[in-house]
Amino acid sequence: MRFNLKNLRESNKLTQDEMAKILKTSRPNYSKIENGHAEPTIEMAYILRNKFDIDDVLECLKVFEMKNTTMHQ
């Protein structure tokens, strides 16, 4: 199953501000990441893995395949 950061956030009923706090970043920076205009850090992948019980870091990195993937299809 493919999913992205926005879907993960919305399925957990979180705002961008709440997700930014979880990922230890600002809301404007989080918004850029969610929209594919900035790159997430590896630390963010580990935070996602721990917070949302994602099996491994590679799966977390797939979360970050946001609009970049769909824009190239």
N, C-alpha and C positions, 0 to 999 in steps of 0.2 A: 504494500500500500504506500503510495506516495503522498506526502503531505508537506506543507511548507510552514514557515514561521507564523504567518498570519493565521493559518488554519489552526495551528497548535494553540496560539494565544486565544483565538475566539472559542475554540472548543473547551477551553478551561475558564471561559468567561472573565478574561483579564483585559484590562485596558492597556493601551500602549505605555502609559505611565507606570502601571504596575509591572509590566514585563520589563521595562527599562530598569526599574529598581532591582528586580530579580537578577538581571544580567549585569548589574553594576555599571550602568551607563546612563546617559541623559536621554530624555524622551525624544528630542530631535535626532540624536544619533541612532537610537533604536528605530525610529521611523525610517531613516535612510537605509538601515540594514533590512528592515522588513520589505521595503520597496525596491531592493536591489541596487541602491545607489552607494552603498558602503559595504565593506567586508566585515564579517564578525571575527572575533578572536577565537583562538583555540580554547581559551578559558571559558568563553561563553558556551562552547559546545559541551564542556565538562559540567558547567552549571545546569544546562538543559538536561543532560543525562541524569544527573542526580535529582533534580527537582521534579522531572516528569517521567522518571522510571523508564527512560529509553535505554535499550539493551547495551549499546556500545557507542563510542565516540563517532564512528563512521555513520551510524544512523543519525546522530545529532547533526553531523555535517550535511546530511541529506535534507534536514529541516531547512538549512540555509539555501537550498536550491529554489529560490523564490521565483520571481518574475524572470530572472535571467534564463531559466530553462524554458519557460513557456514562450518567451519572446523569440527564441531561436527555433521554434517548431514550425 
